[in-house]
Amino acid sequence: MPVQIVYHEGFTGLGHAACAMLCEAGIEFEWTMAPADGMSFRGNCDGDCFTVPMIIDGDTRVSQSQACVQYVGRKYGFADNVDPDKALQYMLDMSDMWTEFGKAMVDAESLKKFLQAEPCGDRLSGRFGMWMGNIERSIRGKFYFGEKPSYVDFQMLQTVGLLKGRALDKLESKTGCLLDSYPKVKAVYEAISSLPSAAKIPFQEALPAAYLITDDMIAAY
């Protein structure tokens, strides 16, 4: 039975990194939402996986995005020279930044403060640049842990893809390319997203329409 990626249909979202690694490793997989009926968020109290994404690989079931990425990366060849403790830190940095980005999407003023204001000690202004600067400094070589992409780099692919898909691409006419200030991050994203195996990823959209920045918010930015 192929590896199963249990996630929503039509967009890759938080399942993108695990999917991209399986594609690059040449591992057969199935993208499906069907097994989600047995998960805790659907009211099933027999298992220990709350919500998607979830990886099913034989008798192994792993949920939570970072855990799925770590599992696939370790098993299928993307863990060479990886320090697992620092890898967890780096992935949680990306997750926390993505969470703060989502909170800033409440209105155009908040988003602009988050993305472009000077830091002033609050929990909003300039936080994007602070997070991205820290992420940029974490990349020590061509990729996080050397010359070969690790599972952390695939997590970077996913995170940047979500940022671009949700708002950054549509805001570029007003902000310029915000990623230009972080050349290592941009280089990792471009290197992995341009792999030939990326053509095997089943969906092109990062997120559903309801998550995307609206035209009204862009106009007000």
Secondary structure, 3 states (H helix, E strand, C coil): CCEEEECCCCCCHHHHHHHHHHHHHCCCEEEECHHHHHCHHHCCCCCCCCCCCEEEECCEEEECHHHHHHHHHHHCCCCCCCCHHHHHHHHHHHHHHHHHHHHHCCCHHHHHHHHHCCCCCCCCCCHHHHHHHHHHHHCCCCECCECCCCHHHHHHHHHHHHHHHHHHHHHHHHHCCHHHHCHHHHHHHHHHHCCHHHHHCCCCCCCCHHHCCCHHHHHHC
